[in-house]
Amino acid sequence: MTTYHPLLKGAYDLHVHSSPSAFPRKQTDWELVEEARQAGMGGLLLKAHEGTTHDRATLIRDKVPDMNIYGGLVCNLYTGGLSYYAVDMALRMGAKVIWMPTISAKQHAKYFAEHEQGRFFNSKKALDDSASTLTVLNDDGSIKYEVKRILEGIASYDAILATGHLAPDEVDVLVDKAQEIGVKRILIQHADLGIAQVPMDLQKKLAAQGCLIEKCYLACGEDFRNCTVQQMADSIQEVGVESCVLVTDYGQPHNITPVQGLQEFVVRLLECGIREEEIKRMIVHNPETLLF
C-alpha cells in the first residue's frame, strides 16, 4: 500500500488529464480517481482538450460519492469552438468549468510553431491543426460577440471561467469583460508554463481582481523547463498564496501520475520554504473556494 503525504488529505488538483482521450494518457478516469481517493484527496477537475468531461464526472460521482469529481468543456474546434450553443448545453448538463481554447488557440499554434514538443498532443492519427487560430478578440482588441454570450452563460450558472491557452493580452481583456458581465469564479491557467506565460505584473493584477492563478508543476519538469521549483516558490510568494492554486497538468504517459506529481510538487515546495499552512491554502481552501 502506497503511503501519501499527509498534506494531500482533502486536496484538489484542478488540472489533470486521463483517458478516454485522443492522446495517450497515464491512467483512466477510474484509475486516477481511485489513486486520489487512496491519497485522501478531496477531488479532481478532469480536463480534456478534445471532448467534454462533465458527463464523465457525473457518472463518477454517482459511483464514488465521497469524491468531488468535476469536469466541463474546452472551447476547442473539436467541441464547437467558441460556440455559445455548445457552452450552453454543457452548462445545462452540469459543467463546472468552461475553458477557453487550448490546442485550437492562436497562441497555442504560435508557440508550437516555434517549439518542438513530441510528447504532447500526439494522437495516433495527426490532428489537422491548420484552423487552430481561435482568439477571443476582434481585430480592434475588443471581445468577440460570441465570447460575450459565452461569458453571460458562465455567469448565469455561476460556473468557472478558465483561460486556457490564450495570450496574456487576451486574458487581460477577457477577465475585465467577464467581471463586467458578472462572472465571479475565474482561473488563470498555468501562468508560468511556456505555452502562454503570464508576466508577473499581470499575474499580480489578475490576483488583485480576485482571480485564482494556477501554479503548474508541468512548467518545472523536463518537458518545458520554464522555471525551477525555487523560482515557482518565489513567484507564489510574490503573487500571494491566497491567490494561487497548485496544479500538475499531469496525465501524460511519460510522467508520474497526477497524484504522485502533486505530492512531489508539495514536497519540493516545502523544501523551498513554502510553509505547510500555505500549501494547505493552495491545494484545499483555494480550490474549494473556486468550486463551491
C-alpha positions as CSV (number, residue, x, y, z in Angstrom):
1,M,0.0,0.0,0.0
2,T,1.4,3.3,-1.1
3,T,1.8,6.0,1.7
4,Y,0.9,9.5,0.6
5,H,2.0,12.8,2.1
6,P,-0.5,13.9,4.8
7,L,-0.9,17.3,3.2
8,L,-2.8,15.6,0.3
9,K,-5.7,14.9,2.7
10,G,-8.6,16.9,1.4
11,A,-6.5,18.3,-1.5
12,Y,-7.7,19.1,-5.1
13,D,-5.9,19.1,-8.4
14,L,-7.8,21.4,-10.7
15,H,-5.9,20.4,-13.9
16,V,-5.5,16.7,-14.7
17,H,-5.8,14.6,-17.8
18,S,-6.9,10.9,-18.1
19,S,-8.5,8.6,-20.6
20,P,-10.6,8.1,-22.6
21,S,-8.7,10.6,-24.8
22,A,-7.4,11.0,-28.3
23,F,-4.0,11.4,-26.7
24,P,-2.0,8.8,-24.8
25,R,-2.8,9.1,-21.0
26,K,-1.2,7.6,-17.9
27,Q,-4.4,6.5,-16.3
28,T,-8.1,6.0,-17.0
29,D,-10.6,8.2,-15.2
30,W,-11.3,5.4,-12.7
31,E,-7.6,4.7,-12.0
32,L,-6.9,8.4,-11.4
33,V,-9.9,8.8,-9.1
34,E,-9.0,5.6,-7.2
35,E,-5.5,6.8,-6.6
36,A,-6.7,10.2,-5.5
37,R,-9.1,8.5,-3.1
38,Q,-6.4,6.3,-1.6
39,A,-4.3,9.5,-1.1
40,G,-7.3,11.0,0.8
41,M,-7.8,13.8,-1.7
42,G,-11.0,15.8,-1.8
43,G,-11.4,15.8,-5.5
44,L,-10.3,16.5,-9.1
45,L,-11.2,18.6,-12.1
46,L,-10.9,16.5,-15.2
47,K,-9.8,18.3,-18.4
48,A,-9.9,17.1,-22.0
49,H,-8.8,19.2,-24.9
50,E,-10.8,17.1,-27.4
51,G,-14.1,16.3,-25.6
52,T,-16.4,17.0,-22.7
53,T,-15.6,15.8,-19.1
54,H,-18.7,17.0,-17.2
55,D,-20.7,13.9,-18.3
56,R,-17.9,11.5,-17.3
57,A,-17.6,13.3,-13.9
58,T,-21.3,13.0,-13.3
59,L,-21.1,9.2,-13.7
60,I,-18.0,9.0,-11.5
61,R,-19.7,11.0,-8.7
62,D,-22.6,8.6,-8.8
63,K,-20.3,5.7,-8.2
64,V,-17.8,7.5,-5.9
65,P,-20.0,9.9,-3.9
66,D,-17.2,10.7,-1.4
67,M,-15.1,12.3,-4.0
68,N,-15.8,15.7,-5.6
69,I,-15.0,14.9,-9.3
70,Y,-16.0,17.6,-11.8
71,G,-15.5,18.4,-15.4
72,G,-16.5,20.8,-18.2
73,L,-16.0,21.8,-21.8
74,V,-12.9,23.2,-23.5
75,C,-13.9,25.6,-26.3
76,N,-11.7,23.9,-29.0
77,L,-12.7,23.2,-32.6
78,Y,-13.5,19.6,-31.7
79,T,-16.2,20.6,-29.3
80,G,-17.7,23.5,-31.3
81,G,-15.1,26.2,-30.9
82,L,-16.2,29.5,-29.4
83,S,-19.9,28.4,-29.6
84,Y,-22.4,29.7,-27.2
85,Y,-24.7,26.8,-28.0
86,A,-22.1,24.2,-27.1
87,V,-21.3,26.0,-23.9
88,D,-24.9,26.5,-23.0
89,M,-25.6,22.8,-23.4
90,A,-22.5,21.8,-21.4
91,L,-23.7,24.2,-18.6
92,R,-27.2,22.7,-18.7
93,M,-25.7,19.3,-18.3
94,G,-23.6,20.2,-15.2
95,A,-20.3,21.6,-16.5
96,K,-18.4,23.1,-13.6
97,V,-15.9,24.9,-15.7
98,I,-15.7,26.3,-19.3
99,W,-12.1,26.5,-20.5
100,M,-11.2,29.0,-23.3
101,P,-9.4,27.4,-26.3
102,T,-6.3,25.4,-25.7
103,I,-4.9,23.4,-28.6
104,S,-7.2,25.4,-31.0
105,A,-6.0,28.7,-29.7
106,K,-4.0,31.1,-31.9
107,Q,-1.4,31.5,-29.1
108,H,-1.0,27.7,-28.8
109,A,-0.4,27.3,-32.5
110,K,2.1,30.2,-32.4
111,Y,4.1,28.6,-29.5
112,F,4.3,25.1,-31.0
113,A,5.3,26.5,-34.4
114,E,8.4,27.8,-32.6
115,H,9.0,25.0,-30.1
116,E,9.2,21.3,-31.0
117,Q,7.4,19.1,-28.4
118,G,6.9,15.5,-29.4
119,R,5.5,14.2,-26.1
120,F,2.2,16.2,-26.2
121,F,-0.9,16.1,-28.4
122,N,0.5,13.1,-30.3
123,S,-2.7,11.2,-31.3
124,K,-2.3,8.1,-33.4
125,K,-3.5,10.0,-36.4
126,A,-2.2,13.5,-36.6
127,L,-4.7,16.3,-35.9
128,D,-5.4,18.8,-38.6
129,D,-4.5,22.0,-36.7
130,S,-4.5,24.3,-39.8
131,A,-7.6,26.0,-38.4
132,S,-6.1,26.4,-34.9
133,T,-6.4,30.2,-34.9
134,L,-9.1,30.8,-32.3
135,T,-8.9,34.1,-30.4
136,V,-11.4,35.8,-28.1
137,L,-10.6,39.2,-29.5
138,N,-11.7,41.2,-32.6
139,D,-9.1,42.9,-34.7
140,D,-9.7,46.1,-32.7
141,G,-8.9,44.4,-29.4
142,S,-12.5,44.1,-28.2
143,I,-14.2,40.9,-27.1
144,K,-16.0,39.0,-29.8
145,Y,-19.8,39.0,-29.6
146,E,-20.0,35.1,-29.3
147,V,-17.5,35.2,-26.4
148,K,-19.6,37.8,-24.6
149,R,-22.6,35.4,-24.9
150,I,-20.4,32.6,-23.5
151,L,-19.4,34.7,-20.6
152,E,-23.1,35.6,-20.0
153,G,-23.8,31.9,-19.9
154,I,-21.0,31.2,-17.4
155,A,-22.2,34.0,-15.2
156,S,-25.8,32.8,-15.2
157,Y,-24.8,29.3,-14.0
158,D,-22.1,30.7,-11.6
159,A,-19.6,28.4,-13.3
160,I,-15.9,28.8,-13.5
161,L,-14.2,30.5,-16.4
162,A,-10.7,29.1,-17.1
163,T,-8.4,31.0,-19.5
164,G,-6.9,28.0,-21.5
165,H,-4.0,28.8,-23.7
166,L,-4.9,32.4,-24.6
167,A,-2.2,35.0,-24.9
168,P,-1.7,37.4,-22.0
169,D,-3.3,40.3,-23.7
170,E,-6.4,38.2,-24.4
171,V,-6.5,37.0,-20.8
172,D,-6.4,40.6,-19.6
173,V,-9.2,41.8,-21.7
174,L,-11.3,38.6,-21.2
175,V,-11.1,38.9,-17.4
176,D,-12.2,42.5,-17.4
177,K,-15.2,41.7,-19.7
178,A,-16.1,38.6,-17.7
179,Q,-16.2,40.5,-14.4
180,E,-18.1,43.3,-16.0
181,I,-20.7,40.7,-17.1
182,G,-20.8,39.1,-13.7
183,V,-18.5,36.1,-13.8
184,K,-17.3,35.5,-10.2
185,R,-15.1,32.4,-10.5
186,I,-12.0,32.8,-12.7
187,L,-9.0,30.5,-13.0
188,I,-5.9,31.8,-14.8
189,Q,-4.3,28.7,-16.3
190,H,-0.7,27.6,-15.9
191,A,0.6,31.1,-15.7
192,D,4.2,30.1,-15.7
193,L,4.1,27.5,-18.5
194,G,5.7,28.5,-21.8
195,I,2.7,27.9,-24.0
196,A,1.1,31.1,-22.7
197,Q,3.1,32.6,-19.9
198,V,1.6,35.4,-18.0
199,P,4.0,38.2,-17.0
200,M,4.3,38.7,-13.2
201,D,2.9,42.2,-13.3
202,L,-0.2,40.8,-15.0
203,Q,-0.4,37.8,-12.6
204,K,-0.5,40.3,-9.7
205,K,-3.1,42.5,-11.4
206,L,-5.3,39.5,-12.0
207,A,-4.9,38.3,-8.4
208,A,-5.9,41.7,-7.2
209,Q,-9.0,41.4,-9.3
210,G,-9.9,38.2,-7.4
211,C,-8.8,35.6,-9.9
212,L,-7.0,32.4,-8.8
213,I,-3.7,31.7,-10.5
214,E,-2.6,28.2,-11.4
215,K,0.9,27.3,-10.3
216,C,1.6,24.4,-12.5
217,Y,4.1,21.7,-11.9
218,L,4.4,20.9,-15.6
219,A,6.3,24.2,-16.0
220,C,9.1,22.9,-13.7
221,G,9.5,19.5,-15.4
222,E,11.7,18.1,-18.2
223,D,9.1,18.8,-20.8
224,F,9.1,22.6,-20.7
225,R,11.7,23.7,-18.1
226,N,10.2,27.1,-17.8
227,C,11.2,27.6,-14.2
228,T,12.8,25.8,-11.3
229,V,10.7,24.8,-8.3
230,Q,12.5,27.5,-6.3
231,Q,11.5,30.1,-8.9
232,M,7.9,28.8,-8.7
233,A,8.0,29.1,-4.9
234,D,9.3,32.7,-5.3
235,S,6.5,33.5,-7.7
236,I,3.9,32.1,-5.3
237,Q,5.2,34.4,-2.6
238,E,5.2,37.4,-5.0
239,V,1.6,36.8,-6.1
240,G,0.4,35.7,-2.7
241,V,-0.7,32.2,-1.5
242,E,-4.3,33.5,-1.1
243,S,-4.4,33.8,-4.9
244,C,-2.7,30.6,-6.0
245,V,-3.7,27.0,-6.6
246,L,-1.2,24.2,-7.1
247,V,-1.9,22.0,-10.1
248,T,0.0,19.4,-12.0
249,D,-1.4,19.4,-15.6
250,Y,-0.2,15.7,-15.5
251,G,-1.6,12.6,-17.1
252,Q,0.9,12.1,-19.9
253,P,2.3,8.5,-20.0
254,H,6.0,9.6,-19.7
255,N,5.3,11.5,-16.4
256,I,4.4,10.1,-13.0
257,T,0.7,10.1,-12.2
258,P,-1.1,13.4,-11.3
259,V,-1.5,12.3,-7.6
260,Q,2.2,11.4,-7.4
261,G,3.0,14.7,-9.2
262,L,1.0,16.8,-6.8
263,Q,2.8,15.0,-3.9
264,E,6.2,15.6,-5.4
265,F,5.3,19.3,-6.0
266,V,4.2,19.7,-2.4
267,V,7.4,18.1,-1.0
268,R,9.7,20.2,-3.2
269,L,7.9,23.5,-2.4
270,L,8.2,22.7,1.3
271,E,12.0,22.3,0.7
272,C,11.9,25.7,-1.0
273,G,10.5,27.4,2.1
274,I,6.7,27.4,1.4
275,R,5.0,26.6,4.8
276,E,2.6,23.7,5.4
277,E,-0.3,26.0,6.1
278,E,0.4,27.8,2.8
279,I,0.4,24.5,0.9
280,K,-2.9,23.7,2.5
281,R,-4.3,27.0,1.5
282,M,-3.3,26.4,-2.2
283,I,-4.5,22.8,-2.5
284,V,-7.5,22.7,-0.2
285,H,-9.0,26.1,0.7
286,N,-8.5,28.0,-2.5
287,P,-9.7,25.2,-4.8
288,E,-12.8,24.7,-2.6
289,T,-13.5,28.5,-2.8
290,L,-13.4,28.2,-6.6
291,L,-15.5,25.0,-6.8
292,F,-18.1,25.7,-4.1
